[in-house]
Amino acid sequence: MGGYPRDAAAMVREMRCFALLDGARGRPTADVAAIEALLVRISDFVVRRADRIEEMDLSPVWVGAKGEGAMPFDAMIIERVEQGACVQRACRCRCRRCSRFLFFSSLWSDRRSSGSASPCARPA
């Protein structure tokens, strides 16, 4: 994990909203340590899969009061698809939009009909 914990602590403290996390306006102090730990876990996850992740979005992330933890309520990960890789034969254009569609449709392959259409208008 190298310098991740120090980097995570610095990143959290650089956020414009840090004063709110630190108990401004009479609010309880947020679980800053849990935010730092979450950033470290996310960094480790991305580093281990850097060749496969195109994009990742965690939003919103819930942060409790000190000792209550932090956790993302929703996550979206877009898998990187190599040019010419055959993920779904219905679409060969490999545009960014189709790559997203292919990744998410592969998650639900048991519910997808075999002839599902590509989300773009490009011919196969």
C-alpha positions as CSV (number, residue, x, y, z in Angstrom):
1,M,0.0,0.0,0.0
2,G,3.0,2.3,0.0
3,G,2.1,5.9,0.5
4,Y,-1.6,5.5,0.0
5,P,-2.7,6.2,3.6
6,R,-0.7,9.5,3.8
7,D,-2.0,10.4,0.3
8,A,-5.6,9.7,1.3
9,A,-5.3,11.8,4.4
10,A,-3.9,14.7,2.5
11,M,-6.6,14.4,-0.2
12,V,-9.4,14.4,2.3
13,R,-8.0,17.5,4.0
14,E,-7.6,19.3,0.7
15,M,-11.4,19.0,-0.1
16,R,-13.3,22.3,0.0
17,C,-15.9,20.7,2.3
18,F,-13.3,19.4,4.9
19,A,-14.4,22.1,7.4
20,L,-17.9,20.5,7.4
21,L,-16.4,17.0,7.9
22,D,-14.3,18.4,10.7
23,G,-17.4,19.6,12.7
24,A,-18.0,23.1,11.5
25,R,-21.3,24.8,12.3
26,G,-21.9,22.7,15.3
27,R,-22.2,19.4,13.4
28,P,-20.6,16.3,14.7
29,T,-17.2,15.4,13.3
30,A,-17.5,13.0,10.4
31,D,-15.6,9.7,10.3
32,V,-12.6,11.1,8.5
33,A,-10.6,7.9,9.2
34,A,-13.3,5.9,7.4
35,I,-13.1,8.2,4.4
36,E,-9.4,7.8,4.2
37,A,-9.7,4.0,4.6
38,L,-12.3,4.0,1.8
39,L,-10.0,5.9,-0.5
40,V,-7.1,3.5,0.2
41,R,-9.4,0.5,-0.6
42,I,-10.6,2.1,-3.8
43,S,-7.0,2.9,-4.8
44,D,-5.9,-0.6,-4.2
45,F,-8.9,-2.0,-6.2
46,V,-8.1,0.3,-9.1
47,V,-4.4,-0.4,-9.1
48,R,-5.0,-4.2,-9.2
49,R,-7.4,-3.8,-12.1
50,A,-6.0,-0.8,-13.9
51,D,-5.8,-2.6,-17.3
52,R,-9.6,-3.3,-17.1
53,I,-11.1,-0.1,-15.7
54,E,-12.0,2.7,-18.1
55,E,-14.1,4.7,-15.6
56,M,-15.3,4.4,-12.1
57,D,-17.9,6.5,-10.3
58,L,-19.0,6.2,-6.6
59,S,-21.8,8.6,-5.9
60,P,-23.2,9.3,-3.4
61,V,-20.8,8.3,-0.6
62,W,-22.4,8.2,2.9
63,V,-20.1,9.4,5.7
64,G,-21.3,8.9,9.3
65,A,-20.2,10.6,12.5
66,K,-16.9,9.6,13.9
67,G,-16.8,5.8,14.4
68,E,-19.8,5.1,12.1
69,G,-17.9,4.5,8.9
70,A,-18.3,5.6,5.3
71,M,-19.6,3.7,2.3
72,P,-20.7,4.3,-1.3
73,F,-24.4,3.9,-1.9
74,D,-24.0,3.5,-5.6
75,A,-21.1,2.5,-7.9
76,M,-20.6,2.4,-11.6
77,I,-17.5,0.8,-13.2
78,I,-17.0,0.9,-16.9
79,E,-14.7,-1.8,-18.2
80,R,-12.1,-1.0,-20.8
81,V,-12.8,-2.9,-24.0
82,E,-9.9,-3.4,-26.4
83,Q,-10.4,-2.4,-30.0
84,G,-11.5,-5.4,-32.0
85,A,-12.3,-7.5,-28.9
86,C,-15.4,-9.6,-29.4
87,V,-17.6,-9.1,-26.4
88,Q,-20.9,-9.0,-28.2
89,R,-21.2,-9.9,-31.8
90,A,-24.2,-7.6,-32.5
91,C,-22.0,-4.5,-32.4
92,R,-18.5,-4.2,-33.8
93,C,-18.0,-0.5,-33.8
94,R,-16.3,-0.5,-30.4
95,C,-17.3,3.1,-29.7
96,R,-17.3,4.3,-26.1
97,R,-21.0,4.2,-25.7
98,C,-21.2,0.6,-27.0
99,S,-18.3,-0.4,-24.6
100,R,-20.4,0.8,-21.7
101,F,-23.4,-1.1,-23.0
102,L,-21.5,-4.2,-23.5
103,F,-20.0,-4.2,-20.0
104,F,-23.4,-3.6,-18.3
105,S,-25.2,-6.0,-20.5
106,S,-22.6,-8.7,-19.8
107,L,-23.5,-8.3,-16.1
108,W,-27.1,-9.2,-16.9
109,S,-26.4,-11.8,-19.7
110,D,-29.0,-14.2,-18.3
111,R,-31.8,-11.5,-18.8
112,R,-30.6,-10.3,-22.2
113,S,-32.1,-11.7,-25.3
114,S,-29.5,-13.1,-27.7
115,G,-30.3,-10.5,-30.3
116,S,-30.0,-7.3,-28.1
117,A,-29.4,-4.2,-30.1
118,S,-26.4,-1.9,-29.7
119,P,-27.2,1.5,-28.1
120,C,-25.6,3.4,-31.0
121,A,-26.9,3.8,-34.5
122,R,-23.7,2.6,-36.2
123,P,-24.1,-0.5,-38.4
124,A,-22.6,-3.7,-37.1
